[in-house]
Amino acid sequence: MNPAARDRLLNPFTAFEHEATLPLLVAAVAPLVLAPLVLRFGRRWVSPETRRDAWRRYRGWLVIVPTMAAAVLLGAAWVIAGVAVLSLLSFREYARATGLFREKFICYLVVLGVGVAHFAALDNWYRLFVATFPLSIACVAGFAAAQDRPKGYLQRVALGMVAFSLFGSCLGHLSFLANDVDYRPRLAVVLIAVGYWDVARYVVGRAVGGPKLVPHTHPDRTVSGAVAGAVVVVGFVVVAGWFAFARTGLQDSTRLAAFGLLVAAAAQFGDLMLAAIKRDTGVENLDVIIPGHGGLLDRFDSLILVAPVAFHVINYYAGVGVDQPVCIFTGAR
């Protein structure tokens, strides 16, 4: 393995070589320190029900933030492995909620496609990564037809295609971001922005209320929460992105503001997408693995659509993996 690839994938001692990594780590941890103080001293302004719900969510964040921070700091291999596990477990929750788990063969094809997509990210083999999407869709459509079961064909194939699109292709872009030598600050900006969006959306939505955003899909989502989330994300991305994307084409306030707006929009759409799936299937929580949050898909729904948006914006203006070794394990070209 090329030494540069080995350092990026496995060397935790290079974690703070980029000047933006440490401040971003502080930005990630700061809400965990401030939230208990706000909840404790803001009792007179926060209802008991909201405070209990906030504490449950806070305990979940105490697990989520350190786990994600550790993966990013330890090396790109940990990021890619972690996202691959997240993809597979999220697909499991999706399959159970939609009933796709009954179609074992299609599930196996989706799992295989997810595995190939994340292996392509680990290998830094972009051509394979791009090819995985159409080939996986073709396999699901073709092999399902070969089963000679025309009744229900469209439903099971559509569920399989959506599954790979979300958990193989979309989340795979998050893995591929780890192929850049400066992946730590860049990935941190994306992850923290999504976390800040969720907190701002929740706090303002509960405190201010107002008109519902999509009352038939998710009655708890408000216009005020959506606007607050967008404002916070744009402000954070403009400030943090200036340092994380230093000396690149993305070190521009206008472009960073547009990037932040796209991240906020994608996060909102991802949140509403899962709400629509749950409303359509009649499932309230996909799992109970994270206290106060539900399942992994309940927690990381916003990140699913943010991942490809962030990847392509960063790749267009700053490049991803420029001058990094490619096809690290396969040697393919």
Buried (B, 14 or more C-beta within 10 A) or exposed (E): EEEEBBBBBBBEEBBEEBEBBEBBBEBBEEBBEEBEEEBEEEEEEBEEEBBEBBBEBBBBBEEBBEEBBEBBBBBBBBBBBBBBEBBBBBBBBBBBBBEBBEBEBBBEBBBBBBBBBBBBBBBBBBEBBBBBBEEBBEBBBEBBEEEEEEEEBEEBBBBBBBBBBBBBBBBBBBBBBBBBBBBBBBBBBBBBBBBBBBBBBBBBBBBEEEEBBBEEBBEEBBBBBBBBBBBBBBBBBBBBBBBBBBEBEBBBEEBBBBBBBBBBBBBBBBBBBBBBBBBEBEBEBBBEBBBBBBBBBBBBBBBBBBBBBBBEBBBEBBBBBEEBBBBBEEEEE
